[in-house]
Amino acid sequence: MAEKRGSSGRGQRDLKVKVKTARGRRLSSTRWLERQLNDPYVKRAKAEGYRGRAAFKILELDDKFRFLVPGARVVDLGCAPGGWCQVAVRRVNALGEKPGKAVGRVLGVDLQEVEPVPGAEIHQLDFLEDGADDKVKAWLGGKADVVMSDMAAASSGHKQTDHLRIVALCEAAAELAFDVLEEGGTFVAKVLAGGAEGGLQAILKQRFDKVANVKPPASRSESSEKFVVATGFRG
Ligand SMILES: C[S@@+](CC[C@H](N)C(=O)[O-])C[C@H]1O[C@@H](n2cnc3c(N)ncnc32)[C@H](O)[C@@H]1O
């Protein structure tokens, strides 16, 4: 897997692939297929050995905010299929591949089973179930430097419901971050633009030095997702 810091900019677009609507294939599926085939990040993910294009979102966020440093202890919530874990393992040196640099740790959780990611410890867990945060704290066994969440519930097709669900996931992730982050730590979470995220921002501003809203280039422009990056946890 080839990965260089600062190497996560937009890919080059090749000639556009057009997909014909086949009998039995819905128009929405044809559009999805066409988008996948023409997406430079999908191509780069394949070429660079990442499990999905989502890997480039955390690469771009980290290129900007520099929280995945060698030796960092990272909790990755909603980690399937494992792209963010792959990025974190490399950048925090979880496999000890960078001689002379501190060795970090990556702990991932997801509702779904995840194919093992070398260097990461992964658990299957519904993070919204009772006692989930205690389980994560027990697995962690101490403090973390980064809590990051790309959690998203399956789309209900109803924009406002999806939005409220993602805010609930974000708030649960923030609660864990408040409990386990080391002073100076970083919290990253996916939110959907839609209004209800204001409360979360206000809470984060009380506990972190800086709170930024970022739409990394790898996040599709037609998607309402964005990421909140809170740095400098004050405890
Ligand atoms: C966009 S995917 C994450 C992609 C991942 N960052 C990557 O790079 O491979 C969102 C994930 O959130 C997970 N998720 C949603 N709700 C969850 C919950 N309550 N507890 C744990 N994981 C959850 C889903 O199962 C899904 O795998």
The ligand as a Gaussian input file, in Angstrom:
#p B3LYP/6-31G(d) Opt

LIG

0 1
 C      -19.164000       4.940000       6.176000
 S      -18.962000       3.461000       7.054000
 C      -17.360000       3.641000       7.726000
 C      -16.244000       3.523000       6.739000
 C      -14.889000       3.407000       7.403000
 N      -14.501000       4.679000       8.010000
 C      -13.818000       3.003000       6.434000
 O      -12.954000       3.815000       6.107000
 O      -13.811000       1.845000       6.013000
 C      -20.004000       3.694000       8.432000
 C      -19.971000       2.526000       9.399000
 O      -20.670000       2.908000      10.597000
 C      -21.134000       1.703000      11.167000
 N      -22.130000       1.980000      12.202000
 C      -23.344000       2.579000      12.064000
 N      -24.007000       2.589000      13.222000
 C      -23.192000       1.998000      14.141000
 C      -23.340000       1.692000      15.517000
 N      -24.454000       1.980000      16.180000
 N      -22.306000       1.073000      16.146000
 C      -21.183000       0.739000      15.453000
 N      -20.994000       1.000000      14.138000
 C      -21.989000       1.609000      13.490000
 C      -21.700000       0.958000       9.974000
 O      -21.827000      -0.423000      10.256000
 C      -20.674000       1.284000       8.893000
 O      -19.754000       0.235000       8.746000

